Amino acid sequence: MPKGFWWIVEIAALCAFLAIPALTLICYDALPATIPIHFGPSGTPDGYGSKATLIFLVVIDTIVFVVLSTTPFFPNSINMPGPRTAESIQAGIAMTRILKLEVMLFMVYVTRMIIQTAHGNANGLGGIVPLLFVFALVSTIGAGFYTSTRNAN
């Protein structure tokens, strides 16, 4: 069970996750039939599809959330470098929790920007946010791997 700070991370991830279907349900009827579903390197839309794609996005987000939420209960499923010690297992669990929060926050952003772009209020994701997301993921994974191996001999 999470303790202290990790409860804040878990609750924030849950709130972000719940925002995705909420945004979709609230905005779905007002969306045009065709919405942006793919974005190029610059963050501008370069592929369009049915607004039903947002439902698919909610399903994928749910699967990701469930998998990342259940992983700490099965710590042997977390593949970390170095010997498997109590510290490396805790580092893997911490990394998984932070990754879940990062992914859910990014998916809220993507869902919101798809809706905004479909309404003509935005022109895609913007170039910097996807780069920041990748940087955050790489940093979290790197810190998790470092933490899991720093005490290994």
Secondary structure, 3 states (H helix, E strand, C coil): CCCCHHHHHHHHHHHHHHHHHHHHHHHHHHCCCEEEEEECCCCCEEEEEECCHHHHHHHHHHHHHHHHHHHHHCHHHCCCCCCCCHHHHHHHHHHHHHHHHHHHHHHHHHHHHHHHHHCCCCCCCCCHHHHHHHHHHHHHHHHHHHHHHCCCC
